[in-house]
Amino acid sequence: MDLASILYLGVTFGLFVIFVLIVLRTYSKKRKDEGEIAKYRMLDDE
Protein backbone atom coordinates (compact mmCIF):
# COMPACT_ATOMS: atom_id res chain seq x y z
CA MET A 1 0.00 0.00 0.00
CA ASP A 2 1.23 3.44 -0.77
CA LEU A 3 0.89 6.49 1.44
CA ALA A 4 -2.22 7.80 -0.34
CA SER A 5 -4.11 4.54 0.27
CA ILE A 6 -3.18 4.49 3.94
CA LEU A 7 -4.22 8.12 4.33
CA TYR A 8 -7.52 7.45 2.56
CA LEU A 9 -8.27 4.48 4.81
CA GLY A 10 -7.34 6.51 7.89
CA VAL A 11 -9.64 9.38 6.96
CA THR A 12 -12.46 6.97 6.11
CA PHE A 13 -12.08 5.12 9.40
CA GLY A 14 -11.88 8.43 11.30
CA LEU A 15 -15.13 9.66 9.75
CA PHE A 16 -16.80 6.35 10.58
CA VAL A 17 -15.71 6.67 14.22
CA ILE A 18 -17.08 10.21 14.38
CA PHE A 19 -20.38 9.01 12.89
CA VAL A 20 -20.64 6.22 15.49
CA LEU A 21 -19.95 8.68 18.31
CA ILE A 22 -22.67 11.04 17.03
CA VAL A 23 -25.18 8.17 16.83
CA LEU A 24 -24.31 6.94 20.33
CA ARG A 25 -24.63 10.44 21.77
CA THR A 26 -27.92 11.08 19.96
CA TYR A 27 -29.57 7.87 21.10
CA SER A 28 -28.18 7.68 24.63
CA LYS A 29 -30.75 7.35 27.42
CA LYS A 30 -29.70 10.56 29.17
CA ARG A 31 -30.03 12.63 25.98
CA LYS A 32 -33.39 11.08 25.16
CA ASP A 33 -34.75 12.03 28.58
CA GLU A 34 -33.57 15.63 28.15
CA GLY A 35 -35.26 15.85 24.75
CA GLU A 36 -38.52 14.46 26.08
CA ILE A 37 -38.59 17.02 28.91
CA ALA A 38 -38.33 19.89 26.41
CA LYS A 39 -41.11 18.40 24.28
CA TYR A 40 -43.52 18.12 27.19
CA ARG A 41 -42.63 21.59 28.40
CA MET A 42 -43.57 22.99 24.99
CA LEU A 43 -46.86 21.12 25.08
CA ASP A 44 -47.65 22.49 28.56
CA ASP A 45 -47.15 26.08 27.37
CA GLU A 46 -50.09 25.82 24.94
MIGUKOL-518240 format. One record per atom (N, C-alpha, C): residue in one letter; chain; atom name; x, z, y. Coordinates in Angstrom, 1 decimal. Last residue first. Layout:
{residu: A | chaine: A | atome: CA | X: X | Z: Z | Y: Y}
...
// end
This chain:
{residu: E | chaine: A | atome: N | X: -48.9 | Z: 25.8 | Y: 25.5}
{residu: E | chaine: A | atome: CA | X: -50.1 | Z: 24.9 | Y: 25.8}
{residu: E | chaine: A | atome: C | X: -51.4 | Z: 25.7 | Y: 25.9}
{residu: D | chaine: A | atome: N | X: -47.0 | Z: 27.6 | Y: 24.6}
{residu: D | chaine: A | atome: CA | X: -47.1 | Z: 27.4 | Y: 26.1}
{residu: D | chaine: A | atome: C | X: -48.4 | Z: 26.6 | Y: 26.4}
{residu: D | chaine: A | atome: N | X: -47.0 | Z: 27.4 | Y: 21.9}
{residu: D | chaine: A | atome: CA | X: -47.7 | Z: 28.6 | Y: 22.5}
{residu: D | chaine: A | atome: C | X: -47.9 | Z: 28.4 | Y: 24.0}
{residu: L | chaine: A | atome: N | X: -45.4 | Z: 25.1 | Y: 21.5}
{residu: L | chaine: A | atome: CA | X: -46.9 | Z: 25.1 | Y: 21.1}
{residu: L | chaine: A | atome: C | X: -47.6 | Z: 26.2 | Y: 21.7}
{residu: M | chaine: A | atome: N | X: -42.9 | Z: 26.1 | Y: 22.2}
{residu: M | chaine: A | atome: CA | X: -43.6 | Z: 25.0 | Y: 23.0}
{residu: M | chaine: A | atome: C | X: -45.1 | Z: 24.9 | Y: 22.7}
{residu: R | chaine: A | atome: N | X: -42.5 | Z: 27.9 | Y: 20.2}
{residu: R | chaine: A | atome: CA | X: -42.6 | Z: 28.4 | Y: 21.6}
{residu: R | chaine: A | atome: C | X: -43.3 | Z: 27.3 | Y: 22.5}
{residu: Y | chaine: A | atome: N | X: -42.4 | Z: 26.3 | Y: 18.0}
{residu: Y | chaine: A | atome: CA | X: -43.5 | Z: 27.2 | Y: 18.1}
{residu: Y | chaine: A | atome: C | X: -43.7 | Z: 27.7 | Y: 19.5}
{residu: K | chaine: A | atome: N | X: -39.9 | Z: 25.1 | Y: 18.6}
{residu: K | chaine: A | atome: CA | X: -41.1 | Z: 24.3 | Y: 18.4}
{residu: K | chaine: A | atome: C | X: -42.3 | Z: 25.2 | Y: 18.6}
{residu: A | chaine: A | atome: N | X: -38.1 | Z: 27.2 | Y: 18.7}
{residu: A | chaine: A | atome: CA | X: -38.3 | Z: 26.4 | Y: 19.9}
{residu: A | chaine: A | atome: C | X: -39.6 | Z: 25.6 | Y: 19.8}
{residu: I | chaine: A | atome: N | X: -38.2 | Z: 28.0 | Y: 16.0}
{residu: I | chaine: A | atome: CA | X: -38.6 | Z: 28.9 | Y: 17.0}
{residu: I | chaine: A | atome: C | X: -38.9 | Z: 28.1 | Y: 18.3}
{residu: E | chaine: A | atome: N | X: -37.1 | Z: 25.7 | Y: 14.7}
{residu: E | chaine: A | atome: CA | X: -38.5 | Z: 26.1 | Y: 14.5}
{residu: E | chaine: A | atome: C | X: -39.0 | Z: 27.0 | Y: 15.5}
{residu: G | chaine: A | atome: N | X: -34.4 | Z: 25.9 | Y: 15.5}
{residu: G | chaine: A | atome: CA | X: -35.3 | Z: 24.8 | Y: 15.8}
{residu: G | chaine: A | atome: C | X: -36.7 | Z: 25.0 | Y: 15.7}
{residu: E | chaine: A | atome: N | X: -33.6 | Z: 28.2 | Y: 14.2}
{residu: E | chaine: A | atome: CA | X: -33.6 | Z: 28.1 | Y: 15.6}
{residu: E | chaine: A | atome: C | X: -34.4 | Z: 27.0 | Y: 16.1}
{residu: D | chaine: A | atome: N | X: -33.9 | Z: 27.5 | Y: 11.5}
{residu: D | chaine: A | atome: CA | X: -34.8 | Z: 28.6 | Y: 12.0}
{residu: D | chaine: A | atome: C | X: -34.8 | Z: 28.5 | Y: 13.6}
{residu: K | chaine: A | atome: N | X: -32.0 | Z: 25.5 | Y: 11.3}
{residu: K | chaine: A | atome: CA | X: -33.4 | Z: 25.2 | Y: 11.1}
{residu: K | chaine: A | atome: C | X: -34.3 | Z: 26.2 | Y: 11.7}
{residu: R | chaine: A | atome: N | X: -29.6 | Z: 27.0 | Y: 11.6}
{residu: R | chaine: A | atome: CA | X: -30.0 | Z: 26.0 | Y: 12.6}
{residu: R | chaine: A | atome: C | X: -31.5 | Z: 25.6 | Y: 12.5}
{residu: K | chaine: A | atome: N | X: -29.7 | Z: 28.5 | Y: 9.3}
{residu: K | chaine: A | atome: CA | X: -29.7 | Z: 29.2 | Y: 10.6}
{residu: K | chaine: A | atome: C | X: -30.2 | Z: 28.2 | Y: 11.7}
{residu: K | chaine: A | atome: N | X: -29.6 | Z: 26.5 | Y: 7.2}
{residu: K | chaine: A | atome: CA | X: -30.8 | Z: 27.4 | Y: 7.3}
{residu: K | chaine: A | atome: C | X: -30.8 | Z: 28.1 | Y: 8.7}
{residu: S | chaine: A | atome: N | X: -28.4 | Z: 23.2 | Y: 8.1}
{residu: S | chaine: A | atome: CA | X: -28.2 | Z: 24.6 | Y: 7.7}
{residu: S | chaine: A | atome: C | X: -29.4 | Z: 25.5 | Y: 8.0}
{residu: Y | chaine: A | atome: N | X: -28.6 | Z: 20.6 | Y: 8.9}
{residu: Y | chaine: A | atome: CA | X: -29.6 | Z: 21.1 | Y: 7.9}
{residu: Y | chaine: A | atome: C | X: -29.3 | Z: 22.5 | Y: 7.4}
{residu: T | chaine: A | atome: N | X: -26.5 | Z: 20.3 | Y: 10.7}
{residu: T | chaine: A | atome: CA | X: -27.9 | Z: 20.0 | Y: 11.1}
{residu: T | chaine: A | atome: C | X: -28.9 | Z: 20.6 | Y: 10.1}
{residu: R | chaine: A | atome: N | X: -24.2 | Z: 21.0 | Y: 9.3}
{residu: R | chaine: A | atome: CA | X: -24.6 | Z: 21.8 | Y: 10.4}
{residu: R | chaine: A | atome: C | X: -26.1 | Z: 21.5 | Y: 10.8}
{residu: L | chaine: A | atome: N | X: -24.2 | Z: 18.9 | Y: 7.4}
{residu: L | chaine: A | atome: CA | X: -24.3 | Z: 20.3 | Y: 6.9}
{residu: L | chaine: A | atome: C | X: -24.7 | Z: 21.2 | Y: 8.1}
{residu: V | chaine: A | atome: N | X: -24.0 | Z: 16.7 | Y: 9.0}
{residu: V | chaine: A | atome: CA | X: -25.2 | Z: 16.8 | Y: 8.2}
{residu: V | chaine: A | atome: C | X: -25.3 | Z: 18.3 | Y: 7.7}
{residu: I | chaine: A | atome: N | X: -21.5 | Z: 17.1 | Y: 10.2}
{residu: I | chaine: A | atome: CA | X: -22.7 | Z: 17.0 | Y: 11.0}
{residu: I | chaine: A | atome: C | X: -23.9 | Z: 17.2 | Y: 10.2}
{residu: L | chaine: A | atome: N | X: -19.8 | Z: 17.1 | Y: 7.9}
{residu: L | chaine: A | atome: CA | X: -20.0 | Z: 18.3 | Y: 8.7}
{residu: L | chaine: A | atome: C | X: -21.2 | Z: 18.3 | Y: 9.6}
{residu: V | chaine: A | atome: N | X: -20.2 | Z: 14.4 | Y: 7.1}
{residu: V | chaine: A | atome: CA | X: -20.6 | Z: 15.5 | Y: 6.2}
{residu: V | chaine: A | atome: C | X: -20.8 | Z: 16.8 | Y: 7.0}
{residu: F | chaine: A | atome: N | X: -19.0 | Z: 13.1 | Y: 9.3}
{residu: F | chaine: A | atome: CA | X: -20.4 | Z: 12.9 | Y: 9.0}
{residu: F | chaine: A | atome: C | X: -20.9 | Z: 14.0 | Y: 8.1}
{residu: I | chaine: A | atome: N | X: -16.3 | Z: 14.0 | Y: 9.0}
{residu: I | chaine: A | atome: CA | X: -17.1 | Z: 14.4 | Y: 10.2}
{residu: I | chaine: A | atome: C | X: -18.6 | Z: 14.2 | Y: 10.0}
{residu: V | chaine: A | atome: N | X: -15.7 | Z: 12.8 | Y: 6.6}
{residu: V | chaine: A | atome: CA | X: -15.7 | Z: 14.2 | Y: 6.7}
{residu: V | chaine: A | atome: C | X: -16.5 | Z: 14.7 | Y: 7.9}
{residu: F | chaine: A | atome: N | X: -15.9 | Z: 10.1 | Y: 7.4}
{residu: F | chaine: A | atome: CA | X: -16.8 | Z: 10.6 | Y: 6.3}
{residu: F | chaine: A | atome: C | X: -16.9 | Z: 12.1 | Y: 6.4}
{residu: L | chaine: A | atome: N | X: -13.8 | Z: 9.9 | Y: 9.2}
{residu: L | chaine: A | atome: CA | X: -15.1 | Z: 9.8 | Y: 9.7}
{residu: L | chaine: A | atome: C | X: -16.2 | Z: 10.3 | Y: 8.7}
{residu: G | chaine: A | atome: N | X: -11.7 | Z: 10.4 | Y: 7.3}
{residu: G | chaine: A | atome: CA | X: -11.9 | Z: 11.3 | Y: 8.4}
{residu: G | chaine: A | atome: C | X: -13.3 | Z: 11.2 | Y: 9.0}
{residu: F | chaine: A | atome: N | X: -11.8 | Z: 8.1 | Y: 5.7}
{residu: F | chaine: A | atome: CA | X: -12.1 | Z: 9.4 | Y: 5.1}
{residu: F | chaine: A | atome: C | X: -12.4 | Z: 10.4 | Y: 6.2}
{residu: T | chaine: A | atome: N | X: -11.2 | Z: 6.2 | Y: 7.7}
{residu: T | chaine: A | atome: CA | X: -12.5 | Z: 6.1 | Y: 7.0}
{residu: T | chaine: A | atome: C | X: -12.8 | Z: 7.5 | Y: 6.4}
{residu: V | chaine: A | atome: N | X: -8.6 | Z: 7.0 | Y: 8.4}
{residu: V | chaine: A | atome: CA | X: -9.6 | Z: 7.0 | Y: 9.4}
{residu: V | chaine: A | atome: C | X: -11.0 | Z: 7.0 | Y: 8.7}
{residu: G | chaine: A | atome: N | X: -7.3 | Z: 6.6 | Y: 5.8}
{residu: G | chaine: A | atome: CA | X: -7.3 | Z: 7.9 | Y: 6.5}
{residu: G | chaine: A | atome: C | X: -8.4 | Z: 8.0 | Y: 7.5}
{residu: L | chaine: A | atome: N | X: -7.7 | Z: 3.9 | Y: 5.4}
{residu: L | chaine: A | atome: CA | X: -8.3 | Z: 4.8 | Y: 4.5}
{residu: L | chaine: A | atome: C | X: -8.3 | Z: 6.2 | Y: 5.1}
{residu: Y | chaine: A | atome: N | X: -6.1 | Z: 2.9 | Y: 7.6}
{residu: Y | chaine: A | atome: CA | X: -7.5 | Z: 2.6 | Y: 7.4}
{residu: Y | chaine: A | atome: C | X: -8.3 | Z: 3.5 | Y: 6.5}
{residu: L | chaine: A | atome: N | X: -3.6 | Z: 3.9 | Y: 6.9}
{residu: L | chaine: A | atome: CA | X: -4.2 | Z: 4.3 | Y: 8.1}
{residu: L | chaine: A | atome: C | X: -5.7 | Z: 4.1 | Y: 8.1}
{residu: I | chaine: A | atome: N | X: -3.1 | Z: 2.5 | Y: 4.5}
{residu: I | chaine: A | atome: CA | X: -3.2 | Z: 3.9 | Y: 4.5}
{residu: I | chaine: A | atome: C | X: -3.9 | Z: 4.5 | Y: 5.7}
{residu: S | chaine: A | atome: N | X: -3.1 | Z: -0.1 | Y: 5.5}
{residu: S | chaine: A | atome: CA | X: -4.1 | Z: 0.3 | Y: 4.5}
{residu: S | chaine: A | atome: C | X: -4.3 | Z: 1.8 | Y: 4.5}
{residu: A | chaine: A | atome: N | X: -0.9 | Z: 0.0 | Y: 7.3}
{residu: A | chaine: A | atome: CA | X: -2.2 | Z: -0.3 | Y: 7.8}
{residu: A | chaine: A | atome: C | X: -3.3 | Z: 0.1 | Y: 6.8}
{residu: L | chaine: A | atome: N | X: 1.3 | Z: 0.4 | Y: 5.5}
{residu: L | chaine: A | atome: CA | X: 0.9 | Z: 1.4 | Y: 6.5}
{residu: L | chaine: A | atome: C | X: -0.5 | Z: 1.2 | Y: 7.0}
{residu: D | chaine: A | atome: N | X: 0.5 | Z: -0.8 | Y: 2.2}
{residu: D | chaine: A | atome: CA | X: 1.2 | Z: -0.8 | Y: 3.4}
{residu: D | chaine: A | atome: C | X: 0.6 | Z: 0.3 | Y: 4.4}
{residu: M | chaine: A | atome: N | X: 0.8 | Z: 0.0 | Y: -1.2}
{residu: M | chaine: A | atome: CA | X: 0.0 | Z: 0.0 | Y: 0.0}
{residu: M | chaine: A | atome: C | X: 0.9 | Z: 0.0 | Y: 1.2}
// end
